[in-house]
Amino acid sequence: MLLHFTKMHGLGNDFMMVDLVTQRAHFTDAQVRRLADRRFGVGFDQLLVVEPPRDPDMDFRYRIYNADGSEVENCGNGARCFARFVRDQRLTHKREIHVETAGGPLVLKVEDDGRIRVDMGEPRFAPEALPFTPEPFEATEDRVLHALDVDGERLEVGVVSMGNPHAVLRVDDVDTAPVERLGPAIEAHPRFPRRVNAGFMQVVSAHEIRLRVYERGSGETLACGTGACAAVASGIRQGVLESPVNVHLPGGELTIEWAGPGHPLFMTGPAERVFDGRLVLY
């Protein structure tokens, strides 16, 4: 079947956007992997699908597939691209868009300058929210950091759910951080039964960090919106950051605001359209 799609990116974190409100299709894991291939397919970090909502209070359903074909709960950079895409496609004229995801509802707002502000909900730190299996001596404690044995090293990580799971490791310098070695080991660590996104955070000041993220199912990407949210939430909880925080990722910059427990976290950043195309889905 002939399928229309749009290629977009948020700070270099790139996506294939598909409208399944006006089109019909079903993606298998093998099809997603083939489309994600940067030599033989379209090439992307994630496939983002727009569907009609199941909840009548929502505007759309937002589904996210990693390059390996696995479906995941949330994607912050993708959420911003989603907001621009549904407006560009004239699926809505609203500037405040309510979407349902596997990780819970999101509110997307198009600002006057064209950037997208996303209400990401409240960060959750309880191990069962990721899920994460704490050590027996940690099970009854509300810990800011958890010890994690990885590749012969004992690390201390903040565990955060932004609708999807994150482990945040503070490093002295993201340029020399062993992302290629520790990223896959953290992602697949047995204490994260559904795997985890691994963030490597360098604190520059109370209002500025540098960040690299090894994403579950995609490897290291140029930017990870939920990873930026998780890193800032963990840093504020540790007392080393204060809202708002500018997050410098390899692909660009995001602004994260969080007033603390009991409040939602907000992410603001750009969303860019690259090209439109069509292909035969087989």
C-alpha positions as CSV (number, residue, x, y, z in Angstrom):
1,M,0.0,0.0,0.0
2,L,1.1,3.6,-0.7
3,L,1.8,5.4,2.6
4,H,2.4,9.2,3.0
5,F,4.9,10.2,5.7
6,T,6.9,13.2,7.0
7,K,10.5,13.2,8.2
8,M,11.0,15.6,11.2
9,H,13.5,16.2,13.9
10,G,13.8,17.7,17.3
11,L,17.4,18.8,17.9
12,G,18.6,16.1,15.6
13,N,16.6,13.4,17.2
14,D,14.8,12.3,14.0
15,F,11.4,10.7,13.4
16,M,9.2,9.3,10.6
17,M,5.8,10.7,11.2
18,V,2.7,8.8,9.9
19,D,-0.9,10.0,10.0
20,L,-3.2,7.1,10.7
21,V,-6.2,9.4,11.1
22,T,-6.7,9.8,7.4
23,Q,-4.7,6.7,6.3
24,R,-4.8,3.0,7.3
25,A,-1.7,0.9,8.0
26,H,-0.3,-1.6,10.5
27,F,3.4,-1.8,11.3
28,T,5.2,-5.1,12.1
29,D,8.5,-5.1,14.0
30,A,10.3,-6.1,10.8
31,Q,8.7,-3.3,8.9
32,V,9.8,-0.7,11.5
33,R,13.3,-2.0,11.5
34,R,13.5,-1.9,7.7
35,L,12.1,1.6,7.6
36,A,14.5,2.8,10.3
37,D,17.6,1.6,8.4
38,R,19.6,4.6,7.3
39,R,20.9,3.0,4.2
40,F,18.0,0.9,2.9
41,G,15.0,2.7,4.5
42,V,13.9,6.2,5.5
43,G,16.2,6.3,8.5
44,F,15.1,7.5,11.9
45,D,15.5,7.1,15.7
46,Q,11.8,6.5,16.2
47,L,8.5,6.1,14.2
48,L,5.7,8.3,15.5
49,V,2.1,7.4,14.7
50,V,-0.9,9.7,15.0
51,E,-4.2,7.8,15.6
52,P,-7.7,8.8,16.6
53,P,-8.0,9.0,20.4
54,R,-9.6,6.2,22.5
55,D,-10.4,8.7,25.2
56,P,-13.1,11.3,24.1
57,D,-11.3,14.0,26.2
58,M,-8.2,13.6,24.1
59,D,-7.4,15.1,20.7
60,F,-5.2,12.2,19.4
61,R,-3.5,9.0,20.4
62,Y,0.4,9.2,20.1
63,R,2.3,5.9,19.5
64,I,6.0,5.6,19.5
65,Y,8.2,2.8,18.0
66,N,11.9,2.5,18.5
67,A,14.2,1.7,15.6
68,D,14.3,-1.9,16.7
69,G,10.5,-2.2,16.4
70,S,9.7,-2.1,20.1
71,E,6.8,0.2,21.2
72,V,7.6,2.6,24.1
73,E,5.7,4.8,26.4
74,N,6.9,8.4,25.7
75,C,9.3,10.6,23.7
76,G,9.7,14.3,24.5
77,N,11.4,15.4,21.3
78,G,8.8,13.4,19.4
79,A,6.0,15.1,21.3
80,R,7.1,18.5,20.0
81,C,7.3,17.2,16.5
82,F,3.8,15.6,17.0
83,A,2.3,19.0,17.8
84,R,3.8,20.7,14.8
85,F,2.9,17.7,12.5
86,V,-0.8,17.6,13.4
87,R,-1.1,21.3,12.8
88,D,0.9,21.3,9.5
89,Q,-1.3,18.4,8.3
90,R,-4.5,20.4,9.3
91,L,-5.6,17.6,11.6
92,T,-6.2,20.3,14.2
93,H,-6.0,24.1,14.5
94,K,-5.7,24.1,18.2
95,R,-2.6,25.6,19.9
96,E,-3.1,23.5,23.0
97,I,-3.3,19.8,22.0
98,H,-4.2,16.9,24.4
99,V,-2.8,13.5,23.5
100,E,-2.9,10.1,25.0
101,T,0.3,7.9,25.2
102,A,1.1,4.6,26.7
103,G,2.8,6.5,29.5
104,G,-0.2,8.8,30.2
105,P,-1.7,12.0,28.9
106,L,0.4,14.9,27.5
107,V,-0.5,18.5,26.9
108,L,1.3,20.2,24.0
109,K,1.3,23.9,23.5
110,V,2.5,25.9,20.4
111,E,4.2,29.1,21.6
112,D,4.1,32.4,19.6
113,D,7.8,31.9,18.6
114,G,7.0,28.5,17.1
115,R,8.6,26.5,19.8
116,I,6.6,23.8,21.5
117,R,6.0,23.7,25.3
118,V,5.1,20.2,26.6
119,D,3.5,19.5,30.0
120,M,5.3,16.2,30.7
121,G,3.5,15.5,34.0
122,E,5.1,15.0,37.3
123,P,8.4,13.0,37.5
124,R,8.1,9.8,39.4
125,F,11.0,8.4,41.5
126,A,9.4,5.3,43.0
127,P,11.3,2.2,41.7
128,E,8.1,0.5,40.7
129,A,7.2,3.4,38.4
130,L,10.0,2.5,36.0
131,P,10.1,-0.4,37.0
132,F,13.4,-0.8,38.9
133,T,14.4,-3.4,41.4
134,P,16.1,-1.8,44.4
135,E,18.6,-3.6,46.6
136,P,17.0,-5.3,49.6
137,F,18.4,-2.6,52.0
138,E,17.0,0.1,49.7
139,A,13.5,-1.3,49.4
140,T,12.0,0.6,52.4
141,E,13.8,3.9,51.7
142,D,13.0,6.9,49.5
143,R,16.5,7.2,48.0
144,V,17.7,10.1,45.8
145,L,20.5,7.8,44.3
146,H,20.7,4.1,43.9
147,A,23.9,2.0,43.8
148,L,24.2,0.0,40.5
149,D,27.0,-2.5,39.7
150,V,27.8,-2.0,36.0
151,D,30.7,-3.5,34.0
152,G,32.8,-3.9,37.1
153,E,32.0,-0.5,38.5
154,R,29.7,0.6,41.3
155,L,27.7,3.6,40.1
156,E,25.2,5.9,41.7
157,V,22.2,6.7,39.5
158,G,19.0,8.6,39.9
159,V,16.0,6.6,38.7
160,V,13.2,8.6,37.2
161,S,10.0,7.8,35.2
162,M,8.8,10.4,32.7
163,G,6.2,8.0,31.5
164,N,9.3,6.0,30.3
165,P,12.2,4.8,32.4
166,H,15.5,6.7,32.9
167,A,18.7,6.2,34.9
168,V,20.7,9.4,35.3
169,L,24.5,9.2,36.0
170,R,26.4,12.4,36.9
171,V,29.8,12.7,35.2
172,D,32.6,15.2,35.2
173,D,32.7,15.7,31.5
174,V,30.2,14.4,28.9
175,D,32.8,14.5,26.2
176,T,35.0,11.9,27.9
177,A,32.1,9.9,29.6
178,P,32.1,6.2,28.6
179,V,28.7,6.4,27.0
180,E,29.6,3.7,24.4
181,R,30.7,1.2,27.1
182,L,28.3,2.0,30.0
183,G,25.2,3.0,28.0
184,P,24.4,-0.5,26.6
185,A,25.2,-2.1,30.0
186,I,22.9,0.2,31.9
187,E,20.2,-0.1,29.3
188,A,20.1,-3.9,29.6
189,H,20.9,-4.1,33.4
190,P,18.7,-6.9,34.9
191,R,17.5,-4.5,37.7
192,F,15.5,-2.7,34.9
193,P,13.2,-5.4,33.7
194,R,11.9,-3.3,30.8
195,R,15.3,-1.8,30.1
196,V,16.1,1.8,30.6
197,N,17.3,5.0,29.0
198,A,20.8,5.9,30.3
199,G,21.6,9.6,30.8
200,F,25.1,11.0,31.4
201,M,24.8,14.5,33.0
202,Q,27.5,17.1,33.5
203,V,26.4,20.0,35.8
204,V,27.8,23.3,34.5
205,S,25.9,25.5,37.0
206,A,22.6,25.4,38.9
207,H,20.8,26.4,35.8
208,E,22.8,24.6,33.1
209,I,23.8,21.1,32.2
210,R,25.3,19.1,29.4
211,L,23.8,15.7,28.6
212,R,24.2,12.6,26.4
213,V,21.6,9.9,26.4
214,Y,21.9,6.2,25.3
215,E,18.3,5.5,24.4
216,R,16.6,2.2,25.0
217,G,16.2,0.4,21.6
218,S,17.9,3.2,19.6
219,G,21.4,3.7,21.0
220,E,22.9,7.2,21.6
221,T,20.9,9.9,19.9
222,L,21.6,13.6,19.3
223,A,18.9,14.6,21.8
224,C,16.4,12.9,24.1
225,G,13.6,15.1,25.5
226,T,12.4,12.8,28.2
227,G,16.1,12.2,29.1
228,A,16.6,16.0,29.5
229,C,13.5,16.1,31.8
230,A,14.7,13.1,33.8
231,A,18.2,14.6,34.2
232,V,16.9,17.9,35.4
233,A,14.3,16.3,37.8
234,S,17.1,14.1,39.3
235,G,19.5,17.1,39.6
236,I,16.8,19.2,41.3
237,R,16.0,16.4,43.7
238,Q,19.8,16.0,44.5
239,G,20.0,19.7,45.2
240,V,22.5,20.5,42.5
241,L,20.1,22.2,40.1
242,E,17.4,24.9,40.2
243,S,14.6,25.6,37.8
244,P,14.7,26.7,35.0
245,V,17.6,24.6,33.5
246,N,19.1,24.9,30.0
247,V,20.0,21.5,28.8
248,H,22.7,21.3,26.1
249,L,22.5,18.1,24.1
250,P,24.6,17.2,21.0
251,G,21.8,18.3,18.8
252,G,20.9,21.6,20.5
253,E,19.2,23.1,23.6
254,L,16.1,22.5,25.6
255,T,14.6,24.5,28.5
256,I,13.2,22.5,31.4
257,E,11.1,23.9,34.2
258,W,10.1,22.1,37.4
259,A,8.8,23.6,40.6
260,G,9.4,20.4,42.6
261,P,7.2,17.6,44.0
262,G,3.5,18.0,43.4
263,H,4.0,20.0,40.2
264,P,4.2,19.1,36.5
265,L,7.5,19.4,34.6
266,F,7.6,21.5,31.4
267,M,9.9,21.1,28.4
268,T,10.3,23.8,25.7
269,G,12.1,23.4,22.4
270,P,12.0,23.4,18.6
271,A,10.4,21.0,16.1
272,E,11.6,21.0,12.5
273,R,10.0,19.5,9.3
274,V,12.6,18.0,7.0
275,F,10.7,16.5,4.0
276,D,7.5,14.7,3.0
277,G,7.5,11.4,1.1
278,R,5.5,8.4,0.2
279,L,6.5,4.7,0.0
280,V,5.0,1.3,-0.6
281,L,4.6,-0.5,2.7
282,Y,5.2,-4.2,2.3
